[in-house]
Amino acid sequence: MTVITRARARRSSMSAAAVVALSVVALSVVALSVADPDAASAAEAPPAQSCSYDLGTRALVCVDAGDDLDRAVLEQTGVVVVANPDRAAVTRALAAGVQTTFVQAQLYDDAGYGGAFFQITNSSSCTGSTTWYFGPLRNVGWSGRVSSFKSFSGCSTKLWEGDAYTGASYGYAVDASSLGGMNDRAGSVTLR
């Protein structure tokens, strides 16, 4: 003889309701993927992110594309990002004890400086006598994505097809709104 208490009966009816609800959700997802496979894959794809990597501290900060990346760097690392150095402003910041880092390059997903971007920063601007290396881009999810770039802080940028600064290349250039044959092929970057 089985004795069913009221609590057990409620759990059983709630379990049955949960199974029905999950079945409806599962059928909806299947129907969505059959009706529009692109919509189903877009729903699963993570949003594009813009990231900043500092060569000196090796700090990587990422935000959803369109969010304020420099503010996120400040909040997460306590470092102020300077894109276009104004000597007086930088001198005031340093005198106040604020740590700064200089944008050396921004690599963009799309031609014409569009879409998400990957920003490389460093504690000093470029002088032309030192070469800075960053790669492989695949370590930060940017291999084969770069379609344009901008250089800052007196730097010029060179993109390399290989992960270790080898193979086909584009640059040294200050800015490039499109990359011709190097579009979506960069595996590493040098700056000077």
PyMOL commands that set and color helices and strands:
alter all, ss='L'
color gray80, all
select helices_A, chain A and resi 6-35+37-44+69-77+87-95+137-140+180-182
alter helices_A, ss='H'
color red, helices_A
select strands_A, chain A and resi 49-54+60-64+80-82+100-110+114-122+132-134+148-151+157-160+169-173+175-176+188-191
alter strands_A, ss='S'
color yellow, strands_A
deselect
rebuild
show_as cartoon
